[in-house]
Amino acid sequence: MEWSNQFDLVNQRFLIAGLSKSEWPEAVAEMFRVLKPAGVVQLAERVPTHMSARAGSAMARHDELFDKMYGTLGFN
């Protein structure tokens, strides 16, 4: 099925760790390929909580795991 120029909105959430750094250019190109002219691509990712002084130990561990995963995927 041909999906080019079919969507007004492409919404992508929390996928940054699902693709390696080298896979992102193709993923973004595909988002724009399926978008109608004047359509919108919306990307939403997590905000690192380690920047917040209020982050508890569970969130600190969460950030540690994400940092390790991002490093493994080439996002250093």
C-alpha positions in Angstrom: 0.0 0.0 0.0 1.2 3.5 -0.9 1.3 5.8 2.2 3.0 8.8 0.6 1.2 12.1 1.3 -1.5 10.4 3.3 -1.4 12.0 6.8 -2.0 15.5 8.2 -0.2 14.6 11.5 2.6 12.1 12.3 2.9 11.8 16.1 5.9 9.9 17.4 6.5 9.5 21.2 9.2 8.0 23.2 11.0 6.2 20.4 14.5 7.8 20.7 15.8 4.7 22.4 14.1 2.4 20.0 16.4 3.4 17.1 20.1 3.7 16.8 21.6 7.0 15.9 22.3 5.7 12.3 18.6 4.7 11.9 17.1 8.1 12.7 17.7 9.8 9.3 15.7 7.2 7.5 13.0 7.2 10.2 12.5 11.0 10.0 12.6 10.9 6.2 9.8 8.3 6.3 7.7 10.5 8.6 7.9 13.3 6.1 7.3 11.0 3.2 3.9 10.0 4.5 3.0 13.5 5.5 0.6 15.6 3.4 1.9 19.0 2.2 1.6 21.4 5.1 1.2 18.5 7.5 2.8 18.4 10.9 5.4 16.0 12.4 5.2 15.9 16.2 8.1 14.4 18.2 7.9 13.9 21.9 10.7 12.5 24.1 11.5 12.3 27.8 13.2 15.1 29.6 16.1 14.0 31.6 15.1 14.2 35.3 18.7 14.2 36.6 18.6 17.9 35.8 16.0 18.3 38.5 17.0 18.6 42.2 13.7 16.9 43.1 14.4 13.6 41.4 14.3 10.7 43.8 16.4 7.6 43.8 14.1 5.7 41.5 14.2 8.4 38.9 18.0 8.7 39.3 18.2 4.9 38.5 15.9 5.4 35.6 18.1 8.1 34.2 21.2 6.0 34.7 19.6 3.2 32.7 18.5 5.5 29.9 22.0 7.2 29.8 23.5 3.7 29.4 21.0 2.7 26.8 21.6 6.0 24.9 25.3 5.4 25.0 24.9 1.9 23.6 22.8 3.3 20.7 25.4 5.9 19.9 23.8 9.0 21.5 26.8 10.2 23.5 
